[in-house]
Every structure is written in structure tokens, then in C-alpha cells.
């Protein structure tokens, strides 16, 4: 975008990843890069991913290079027996207690921990795949699915092994990258630990 440089994030103490991500969001929207979750927007999301990475420097770039680049995305709370091919397809699994619906899959034991708890909280016949992997870009919450970067080889969600085998998607996508900087970046973890320590005092 002419006349406005993208924001750089160094990840120094006192820098807030959320502030930087809001600035990145404004820059990407102003640059008319379409990052909507729809499959047709994949090129825009890849462009935005590259732009976000290009705006990392210092400790933040080191975090990306050592913790994210070249990794795959493991969903610890999703088995590999969900009957669909991709994480995006998991999002559109419908409500209900049939064998290929969220309630039926949960009854069959294909979700665990936070994912199973969220289905129970919402209701097995009401919860959808979007409750397990909320749809978005800037605010994707992978905590319910238990998402994290790993070196393990991909395992499709339709590999049919069932737990303890879990879904591992190939590569890290834009929403997952942003989620990691919001929740797992070093300064964020330090602030969370400080808050907990302060509550214990």
C-alpha cells in the first residue's frame, strides 16, 4: 500500500502481539488482500501469510523460524476418524447424532478433552464443526481442537485409525500463525504466568 509501511514486530518486552496483529489486520484490509475463510480466497491468505512473516524481526522472527516454519498442525483433541478430508471440512460437519454428524462422532469417541467438553456444553445434537474449529482468520481459536505445531507427518482426518491416532494437517496456515502469536509467543506466555503468580500471592 503506497504511503503506509506495514508494521514490524520485534517481539521485545513490552511489545503487545495483539496490538501488532490489529495493525497488520488494518494494513492487509487497506491493501485489499482478501483473507476470507472461503476456499476461493486461498491465494489472498497465502499472500497475507507471507506479508505477516516479512514483518517479523529479531526475537519474533526467531520464534517463527524455530517454532512454526516447516511444521505441521496437530489437533490433539480430534481423532483421525472423522470421515472428512481437511480441517476446513471439519468446520462444516453438521449438528445431529448421526454417524457423520458431530453428536454421533462424539458418541463414537472421536473427540476428547476440550473438544468433547465443548460438545457436551453446547449439546451433542446442537454442536457443529464450527464449534470445534471456529471459522475465521484474525480470531481463530484452536484451543478447543488442541492445535499446536509439530514435526510429525500429516495424518488426514479420514485416515480411520481412531484414538490414539489424531489429525495432523499439513503445514501451518494463516489463522494458525496468528493464533500462535496471540497465545504462545514468549511475551504472552510470560504475562499469563505473571498474572497467575500474582493471583497466588
Phi, psi and omega in degrees: 000125184293133174086359182216114182276146178293149182287139179260139178242118180265338180076027179284158175305133181096340175280132182260116178303325180296320178297315180296318180295324175296318178295320177297318180300313179299318181295315182293320177295316180296332178277000178061038174268118184275113181245022178304150184295348183299149182301328181294346182262011181305318178299320178294322179292322177294320177297316179295321177303310179299322179294316178301313181297321181293344181263009177265142178212162175059226182299324181295319177294320178298320177301314179297313185294326184264334186249344189233311187302131177078003182271164170254172188245107181269136176249094188299338185257008180239123177289175176262027183233046184261356174077011177232164190270332188224167174295324178299322179291330176299322181301331185259010173296131187278169176285155177133171184252014176288168184299332180250024177243161187304314181297317179293320177295322179294317178299325179283358176082029183269357175236154178216170175050234188296327179294313179296321179296320180293321177297318178296322180295317182281321184120127186301326181273357184247325184297145176238175177300330179292342175280338180272316176235088182304136184280132179172193175226303186279344186227027180298134179248106182265006182292327181293318179282348182074038184287139176199153178283140180216164175270351183300152177291151179300147173226114184293151179289002175241025180286343171070028176276322185076163181304141015276001176290136182233162180288131174229112182275152181284125175076170176252129181261174186303309182298325179289320176301312180295320178301317180295320179289330177286328191242334189241357181294148189310312183292328178294314180298322179297316180296322178296316180295320179296320179296316179296316179299319179297325179289332180281340183283000000 
